[in-house]
C-alpha cells in the first residue's frame, strides 16, 4: 500500500505490519497499518496542520514514537473520518470532543450517531431529480431567464451539478412543478420567487415552534445527559421516527381548513352583487427575519412573541400619531404668531 509503513516486530520492513496498541486514553484498537503524518493526511483528506491541531485539542490519540518519527495507525484514520462526518452534520469541535470522550470511556456512540442520522436524514419521501437547462427553459416559456435561474439557485430550488453542461439537481420536483403551474397560469417568475421567500419564512417559524414544543414535552428527558447515553439516544431516535410525520400532517390539515375558509369567503365576496368589503380585523401574516423572531423569543419567551410584536407595533403607531399631532400643533402655533 503506497504511503503505509509496514514494519516487522524489530522495526524492519519484512515482518508484516505491526499490531501494537496506539497510545491514547481509552483507545484499545490495534494498528493494522502504520502511517506517517503526511500519509495519514492523504488517506483521511485532512491536512497535516489540521491533524496536529486535533492532537493539540485532544480529539486525536497521540501517535506512537518510532525512533525520530511519529507513527499513526488505522485507529487514527477512523477517528479522523468520524470527526469529518460529525463536522459535516453541524457539530462543533467542542461537542465532538465530548462525544469522543464518552465513547473512549466506554459509553458508546452507536445510539448518538443513530439519532444524528435520524434527524439529519430526509424528512420527506420525495426523491430529488435532475433537469437540463434546455428542459428548464422549455418548462418556463422557452426563453432563457438568467435572473430567474440565479434566484432559483439562491433559494435552493435548483442546485448546479459540477462537471455538467448546465444540468441541475432538483431537490424537490414538487416545488418546481408548482412554480411551473403558477407560471403557466400567468404569475411572473419574480412574484413566484418572492412568494416562496415569504412562505419559507413562515414555515420555518412553524418548524421552529414545533421543535420547541416537542423538545419541551418529549425530548427533554432523553437529552438530560451531554452527550446522551447510548440507550437514551437510541430511544430518542425511535421517537423522531414516530413524530417526524406529525408536523407535516398538522400543517396539511390546518392549511386545508384555512384555504377552504378563506377561498369560500373570497369567492362569495367577488360573486355577490353588492359585496361588503372584507373585514379589516382579520389576522394577516407578516414575514419577519428569523433573527428578529429569535431576539424576541430570548426577550419574552416563545409563547409571547406574537403579543410582544403586536404591542410594540401599537406603541410605535401611537408614538408616531402623537408626533404628528405635536408637529401639526407647532405648525399651527407658528402661523398664528405671524404678524
ABEGO torsion letter per residue (X at the ends): XBGBBBBBAAGBAAAEBBABBBBEBGBABBBABBBBAAAAAAAAGBBAAAAAAAAAAGABBBBBBBEABBBBBAAAAAAAAAAAAAAAAGBBAAAAAAAAAAAAAGAEAAAAAAAAAAAABBABABBBBBBBAAAAAAABGGBBBAAAAAAAAAAGABBBBBGBBGBBBBABAAAAAAAAAAAAAGBBAAAAAAAAAAAAAAAAAAAAAAAAAAAAAAAAAAAABOBBBAAAAAAAAAAAAAAAAAAAAAAAAAAAAAAAAAAAAAAAAAABABBBBBBAABBBBBBBBAAAAAAAAAAAEAAAAAAAAAAAAAAAAAAAAAAAAAAAAAAAAAAAABX
